[in-house]
Every structure is written in structure tokens, then in C-alpha cells.
Amino acid sequence: MASGKEIRGKIKSVENTKKITKAMEMVAASKMRKAQDRMRAARPYSDKIRNIAANLSQANPEYTHPFLVKSDVSKTVGFIIVTTDKGLCGGMNTNSLRIVTTKLRELEAQGKKVETVAIGNKGLGFLNRIGARVVSHAVQIGDTPHLDKLIGPVKVMLDAYQEGKLDAVYVVYTKFINTMKQEPMMEQLLPLAADKLTADTDSLAWDYIYEPDAQTVIDELLVRYVEALIFQAVAENLASEQSARMVAMKSASDNAGSVIGELKLVYNKTRQAAITKELSEIVAGAAAV
């Protein structure tokens, strides 16, 4: 059995760990509200630009943007993988990367190649470990994502699709459901699915005056729409990260409290045994005298 001094050292160590996890839990709870507000603020913009893009794409049938055309020529698929920069958020990143691994195996079985864009340190490290081809990446996004930092890496993938080098582009992220539940998602980003571009039936008869011309307007709008989808995915992932970290740190604090209780019980038993032994030796010595 360990000595009382060793057990006291273990108790002190676990107490220090508990202080750290408790502090991280409170920090994550504070950041979680801001991340959720940012995520909800981005949703109306995404919905509105989706409606406008749907109306414009249907109002001008003589022009079809490359983002709307399905291709099966290049046999290469692109992935935009959104993960966190830091760990200590439970199994959130693991769940997302498990979906990616399963999809990669399916594509390899079909004889297709894969190109990836990593947003977040964890995803970049994972892709490097499995030997995937990373064409661009964005790390150290911080608590406040900025679109100008995301546009560069994502534009590499969008340009490759427009040039016909990719058959499809998927985005993988963690969707925020509520504080206790976050769901890993894999959505087809390109070609834009018909169910994504849904316009109101009452607005199909709208007529537009394009300036400078229809092709330029639709080209710019659909690019902005795809960028809005990427930003929304990053915002959802950040909100999920803070929620998952808060829950994970709370669980760690509770577990530390349980370990401290068990160690104190062992320490008390050890101390009691030592006291009993000393008393036995004193009584034995007195009886010998």
C-alpha cells in the first residue's frame, strides 16, 4: 500500500487538475453563448442568399453556372473538412473524422482520387497522418471566424471544380443541435443540389433586369452563396466546439472530484492503519517491560 505522503501528493495533483478543468469549463460556457449568437446571426443571410440564387438560376434558363452542372469526368472528389484548432472537446472531432474515413474508403473502392482542404489544426493533422492530398488549409481561426481568411483555401477547391478537375465537393463539419448534442454532418457542396436551391412558387414569375449582364450576376451570386455555406459550417462547428468542451470539462471536473474522494478514503485507511500499528507497538513494548 502507498504511503500517506504519496497519497497526499496524488490528492494535491488531482485537485490542481480539477481547478484547471473547472476554469476551462467556465471559459467554454462564456464563449459558447457568443458562438451560438454568431451562428444564429449567419443563418438569415444564408437563407436569403439561397432564395435569391434559386430565383436567379430559374429566371435565366439559357445560362447554367458550372456549380449547377454535375460532372463524372475527372474521377476526383474534393473534401472541405472543418475541425477545431484545439482539443479537449470530447469526441467531436473523432466523430467527424470517422465519417471522412468511411467516405474515403468508399471512394477508393470506386477507384476515385481525393483532394482535401483542411480548416482547423486537428483535421490537418489527421489528413497528414493518413497521407491524404491536402491542397490548402486554414488554421488558427480563433473564436471569431472571418470570411476573408476562409475564402483563399476554399477558392482553390471552387476553382478546381469550375475547371472540371473535380466531380463533386463535400463539406464535413459538426452541426450544433443544442448544448448537449452536436451532430457530425457531411453535405454535398458542389454541384449544388436541387433541394438546396428551392425557390418559392410565387416568386418564379419574377422578371429581372441584370446589370451588367445575367451571367456576371449569377456567377458572383453563386460564389457568394457557396462562401456563405462554408462560413455557416465554420460557425456551426465553433458553437459545437464550445458546447462539447464545456460538457467534457464538466465531466472531467466531476470525475476528478470522485477520484479525490476515493484517494481521501484510501489515505484515511492508511493513516488509521499506521496509527493502529504504532499503538500495537507501544502496547507490546509496555507489556515487555
C-alpha positions as a Python dict, from the first residue, in 0.01 Angstrom:
ca = {
    (1, 'M'): (0, 0, 0),
    (2, 'A'): (123, 350, -84),
    (3, 'S'): (243, 571, 198),
    (4, 'G'): (40, 861, 330),
    (5, 'K'): (280, 1114, 176),
    (6, 'E'): (239, 965, -172),
    (7, 'I'): (-139, 964, -142),
    (8, 'R'): (-139, 1329, -26),
    (9, 'G'): (70, 1413, -333),
    (10, 'K'): (-179, 1239, -561),
    (11, 'I'): (-471, 1422, -397),
    (12, 'K'): (-296, 1757, -445),
    (13, 'S'): (-223, 1675, -810),
    (14, 'V'): (-585, 1580, -884),
    (15, 'E'): (-711, 1892, -703),
    (16, 'N'): (-489, 2109, -925),
    (17, 'T'): (-622, 1930, -1234),
    (18, 'K'): (-977, 1987, -1114),
    (19, 'K'): (-910, 2360, -1080),
    (20, 'I'): (-788, 2372, -1441),
    (21, 'T'): (-1084, 2176, -1581),
    (22, 'K'): (-1329, 2387, -1382),
    (23, 'A'): (-1175, 2707, -1517),
    (24, 'M'): (-1184, 2572, -1874),
    (25, 'E'): (-1549, 2475, -1826),
    (26, 'M'): (-1639, 2830, -1723),
    (27, 'V'): (-1441, 2981, -2013),
    (28, 'A'): (-1612, 2749, -2262),
    (29, 'A'): (-1953, 2837, -2117),
    (30, 'S'): (-1876, 3206, -2165),
    (31, 'K'): (-1758, 3159, -2524),
    (32, 'M'): (-2045, 2924, -2607),
    (33, 'R'): (-2309, 3197, -2588),
    (34, 'K'): (-2115, 3424, -2824),
    (35, 'A'): (-2053, 3139, -3067),
    (36, 'Q'): (-2422, 3047, -3069),
    (37, 'D'): (-2525, 3408, -3130),
    (38, 'R'): (-2277, 3433, -3419),
    (39, 'M'): (-2407, 3108, -3568),
    (40, 'R'): (-2773, 3217, -3546),
    (41, 'A'): (-2689, 3559, -3689),
    (42, 'A'): (-2541, 3395, -4001),
    (43, 'R'): (-2846, 3180, -4073),
    (44, 'P'): (-3079, 3455, -4208),
    (45, 'Y'): (-2811, 3566, -4456),
    (46, 'S'): (-2764, 3208, -4577),
    (47, 'D'): (-3139, 3160, -4620),
    (48, 'K'): (-3186, 3487, -4807),
    (49, 'I'): (-2896, 3439, -5048),
    (50, 'R'): (-3018, 3083, -5115),
    (51, 'N'): (-3361, 3215, -5216),
    (52, 'I'): (-3210, 3481, -5439),
    (53, 'A'): (-2976, 3231, -5603),
    (54, 'A'): (-3267, 2994, -5664),
    (55, 'N'): (-3479, 3267, -5820),
    (56, 'L'): (-3198, 3388, -6045),
    (57, 'S'): (-3097, 3039, -6158),
    (58, 'Q'): (-3458, 2964, -6260),
    (59, 'A'): (-3528, 3307, -6406),
    (60, 'N'): (-3245, 3272, -6658),
    (61, 'P'): (-3269, 2918, -6804),
    (62, 'E'): (-3046, 2993, -7104),
    (63, 'Y'): (-2737, 3009, -6878),
    (64, 'T'): (-2627, 2734, -6640),
    (65, 'H'): (-2349, 2802, -6393),
    (66, 'P'): (-2077, 2532, -6357),
    (67, 'F'): (-2173, 2495, -5989),
    (68, 'L'): (-2509, 2354, -6102),
    (69, 'V'): (-2368, 2106, -6355),
    (70, 'K'): (-2287, 1750, -6249),
    (71, 'S'): (-1968, 1602, -6393),
    (72, 'D'): (-1826, 1248, -6388),
    (73, 'V'): (-1516, 1303, -6596),
    (74, 'S'): (-1220, 1362, -6366),
    (75, 'K'): (-1283, 1080, -6113),
    (76, 'T'): (-1159, 1309, -5836),
    (77, 'V'): (-1364, 1425, -5537),
    (78, 'G'): (-1291, 1721, -5310),
    (79, 'F'): (-1347, 1747, -4936),
    (80, 'I'): (-1356, 2056, -4716),
    (81, 'I'): (-1307, 1928, -4361),
    (82, 'V'): (-1391, 2166, -4076),
    (83, 'T'): (-1247, 2075, -3736),
    (84, 'T'): (-1120, 2256, -3428),
    (85, 'D'): (-776, 2405, -3369),
    (86, 'K'): (-765, 2281, -3010),
    (87, 'G'): (-858, 1958, -2839),
    (88, 'L'): (-1028, 1881, -2506),
    (89, 'C'): (-1375, 1882, -2663),
    (90, 'G'): (-1472, 1519, -2622),
    (91, 'G'): (-1527, 1302, -2928),
    (92, 'M'): (-1645, 1584, -3153),
    (93, 'N'): (-1352, 1579, -3397),
    (94, 'T'): (-1328, 1199, -3382),
    (95, 'N'): (-1689, 1161, -3494),
    (96, 'S'): (-1642, 1394, -3791),
    (97, 'L'): (-1316, 1232, -3900),
    (98, 'R'): (-1472, 886, -3872),
    (99, 'I'): (-1729, 991, -4134),
    (100, 'V'): (-1448, 1118, -4356),
    (101, 'T'): (-1257, 790, -4320),
    (102, 'T'): (-1563, 586, -4416),
    (103, 'K'): (-1630, 802, -4723),
    (104, 'L'): (-1265, 789, -4831),
    (105, 'R'): (-1272, 410, -4824),
    (106, 'E'): (-1586, 405, -5037),
    (107, 'L'): (-1429, 637, -5295),
    (108, 'E'): (-1107, 436, -5303),
    (109, 'A'): (-1311, 121, -5368),
    (110, 'Q'): (-1471, 302, -5665),
    (111, 'G'): (-1127, 397, -5800),
    (112, 'K'): (-1164, 771, -5735),
    (113, 'K'): (-898, 1009, -5607),
    (114, 'V'): (-947, 1259, -5326),
    (115, 'E'): (-828, 1616, -5270),
    (116, 'T'): (-887, 1789, -4939),
    (117, 'V'): (-897, 2132, -4778),
    (118, 'A'): (-842, 2137, -4402),
    (119, 'I'): (-994, 2407, -4183),
    (120, 'G'): (-859, 2356, -3831),
    (121, 'N'): (-542, 2201, -3687),
    (122, 'K'): (-700, 1870, -3587),
    (123, 'G'): (-826, 1795, -3936),
    (124, 'L'): (-495, 1899, -4094),
    (125, 'G'): (-300, 1668, -3863),
    (126, 'F'): (-536, 1379, -3935),
    (127, 'L'): (-513, 1422, -4314),
    (128, 'N'): (-134, 1435, -4298),
    (129, 'R'): (-124, 1117, -4090),
    (130, 'I'): (-337, 916, -4334),
    (131, 'G'): (-145, 1052, -4633),
    (132, 'A'): (-434, 1238, -4797),
    (133, 'R'): (-359, 1509, -5054),
    (134, 'V'): (-410, 1849, -4888),
    (135, 'V'): (-429, 2125, -5149),
    (136, 'S'): (-480, 2408, -4898),
    (137, 'H'): (-558, 2468, -4533),
    (138, 'A'): (-658, 2734, -4282),
    (139, 'V'): (-562, 2706, -3916),
    (140, 'Q'): (-572, 2930, -3606),
    (141, 'I'): (-913, 3068, -3700),
    (142, 'G'): (-979, 3183, -3343),
    (143, 'D'): (-1310, 3232, -3168),
    (144, 'T'): (-1433, 3478, -3434),
    (145, 'P'): (-1413, 3337, -3788),
    (146, 'H'): (-1354, 3586, -4070),
    (147, 'L'): (-1463, 3510, -4423),
    (148, 'D'): (-1154, 3669, -4575),
    (149, 'K'): (-937, 3407, -4402),
    (150, 'L'): (-1155, 3123, -4531),
    (151, 'I'): (-1201, 3242, -4891),
    (152, 'G'): (-842, 3168, -5002),
    (153, 'P'): (-824, 2797, -4912),
    (154, 'V'): (-1184, 2735, -5024),
    (155, 'K'): (-1135, 2917, -5356),
    (156, 'V'): (-872, 2661, -5455),
    (157, 'M'): (-1139, 2392, -5439),
    (158, 'L'): (-1406, 2603, -5613),
    (159, 'D'): (-1173, 2693, -5900),
    (160, 'A'): (-1077, 2328, -5945),
    (161, 'Y'): (-1445, 2233, -5972),
    (162, 'Q'): (-1516, 2506, -6228),
    (163, 'E'): (-1221, 2384, -6436),
    (164, 'G'): (-1364, 2031, -6437),
    (165, 'K'): (-1088, 1882, -6221),
    (166, 'L'): (-1336, 1764, -5956),
    (167, 'D'): (-1659, 1566, -5987),
    (168, 'A'): (-1802, 1682, -5654),
    (169, 'V'): (-1712, 1875, -5341),
    (170, 'Y'): (-1827, 1776, -4993),
    (171, 'V'): (-1810, 1974, -4670),
    (172, 'V'): (-1773, 1795, -4335),
    (173, 'Y'): (-1845, 1975, -4008),
    (174, 'T'): (-2027, 1934, -3677),
    (175, 'K'): (-2377, 2077, -3669),
    (176, 'F'): (-2498, 2243, -3350),
    (177, 'I'): (-2827, 2090, -3229),
    (178, 'N'): (-2827, 2203, -2866),
    (179, 'T'): (-2583, 2236, -2578),
    (180, 'M'): (-2580, 1864, -2508),
    (181, 'K'): (-2597, 1736, -2866),
    (182, 'Q'): (-2380, 1803, -3170),
    (183, 'E'): (-2415, 1600, -3488),
    (184, 'P'): (-2136, 1534, -3743),
    (185, 'M'): (-2253, 1623, -4094),
    (186, 'M'): (-2133, 1552, -4448),
    (187, 'E'): (-2310, 1763, -4710),
    (188, 'Q'): (-2260, 1790, -5084),
    (189, 'L'): (-2143, 2141, -5156),
    (190, 'L'): (-2095, 2111, -5533),
    (191, 'P'): (-2274, 2056, -5758),
    (192, 'L'): (-2544, 2250, -5576),
    (193, 'A'): (-2826, 2008, -5506),
    (194, 'A'): (-3176, 2087, -5629),
    (195, 'D'): (-3320, 2061, -5278),
    (196, 'K'): (-3070, 2325, -5160),
    (197, 'L'): (-3180, 2575, -5423),
    (198, 'T'): (-3554, 2589, -5357),
    (199, 'A'): (-3744, 2899, -5451),
    (200, 'D'): (-4096, 2999, -5353),
    (201, 'T'): (-4351, 2907, -5620),
    (202, 'D'): (-4497, 3258, -5605),
    (203, 'S'): (-4160, 3410, -5696),
    (204, 'L'): (-4092, 3200, -6006),
    (205, 'A'): (-4264, 3455, -6229),
    (206, 'W'): (-4028, 3734, -6123),
    (207, 'D'): (-3852, 3910, -6406),
    (208, 'Y'): (-3505, 4055, -6353),
    (209, 'I'): (-3306, 4336, -6508),
    (210, 'Y'): (-2942, 4228, -6495),
    (211, 'E'): (-2658, 4477, -6462),
    (212, 'P'): (-2410, 4438, -6620),
    (213, 'D'): (-2543, 4103, -6752),
    (214, 'A'): (-2712, 3785, -6632),
    (215, 'Q'): (-2401, 3566, -6646),
    (216, 'T'): (-2189, 3802, -6435),
    (217, 'V'): (-2460, 3844, -6171),
    (218, 'I'): (-2530, 3471, -6139),
    (219, 'D'): (-2158, 3388, -6132),
    (220, 'E'): (-2091, 3630, -5847),
    (221, 'L'): (-2404, 3535, -5656),
    (222, 'L'): (-2345, 3160, -5661),
    (223, 'V'): (-1985, 3206, -5546),
    (224, 'R'): (-2112, 3421, -5256),
    (225, 'Y'): (-2371, 3155, -5181),
    (226, 'V'): (-2110, 2878, -5158),
    (227, 'E'): (-1890, 3100, -4941),
    (228, 'A'): (-2189, 3164, -4714),
    (229, 'L'): (-2238, 2787, -4679),
    (230, 'I'): (-1874, 2746, -4577),
    (231, 'F'): (-1894, 3029, -4324),
    (232, 'Q'): (-2213, 2882, -4179),
    (233, 'A'): (-2041, 2543, -4144),
    (234, 'V'): (-1747, 2702, -3960),
    (235, 'A'): (-1982, 2899, -3733),
    (236, 'E'): (-2180, 2582, -3653),
    (237, 'N'): (-1856, 2397, -3581),
    (238, 'L'): (-1733, 2669, -3343),
    (239, 'A'): (-2060, 2666, -3149),
    (240, 'S'): (-2042, 2287, -3128),
    (241, 'E'): (-1679, 2308, -3014),
    (242, 'Q'): (-1752, 2534, -2717),
    (243, 'S'): (-2056, 2328, -2615),
    (244, 'A'): (-1864, 2000, -2639),
    (245, 'R'): (-1569, 2145, -2447),
    (246, 'M'): (-1794, 2274, -2169),
    (247, 'V'): (-1958, 1932, -2132),
    (248, 'A'): (-1623, 1749, -2148),
    (249, 'M'): (-1463, 1976, -1887),
    (250, 'K'): (-1764, 1943, -1656),
    (251, 'S'): (-1738, 1566, -1683),
    (252, 'A'): (-1363, 1586, -1613),
    (253, 'S'): (-1425, 1803, -1305),
    (254, 'D'): (-1685, 1558, -1175),
    (255, 'N'): (-1451, 1265, -1232),
    (256, 'A'): (-1169, 1448, -1054),
    (257, 'G'): (-1399, 1502, -757),
    (258, 'S'): (-1476, 1128, -748),
    (259, 'V'): (-1105, 1040, -765),
    (260, 'I'): (-1027, 1283, -483),
    (261, 'G'): (-1297, 1121, -268),
    (262, 'E'): (-1156, 773, -332),
    (263, 'L'): (-800, 887, -261),
    (264, 'K'): (-905, 1050, 66),
    (265, 'L'): (-1074, 728, 170),
    (266, 'V'): (-754, 532, 95),
    (267, 'Y'): (-548, 796, 278),
    (268, 'N'): (-768, 772, 586),
    (269, 'K'): (-743, 393, 585),
    (270, 'T'): (-364, 410, 550),
    (271, 'R'): (-340, 668, 829),
    (272, 'Q'): (-566, 459, 1052),
    (273, 'A'): (-355, 151, 986),
    (274, 'A'): (-37, 340, 1073),
    (275, 'I'): (-190, 470, 1397),
    (276, 'T'): (-311, 119, 1490),
    (277, 'K'): (36, -22, 1421),
    (278, 'E'): (202, 241, 1639),
    (279, 'L'): (-42, 174, 1924),
    (280, 'S'): (22, -201, 1893),
    (281, 'E'): (397, -143, 1915),
    (282, 'I'): (357, 80, 2220),
    (283, 'V'): (134, -175, 2397),
    (284, 'A'): (374, -456, 2308),
    (285, 'G'): (668, -256, 2438),
    (286, 'A'): (489, -172, 2763),
    (287, 'A'): (393, -537, 2815),
    (288, 'A'): (755, -646, 2759),
    (289, 'V'): (876, -402, 3026),
}
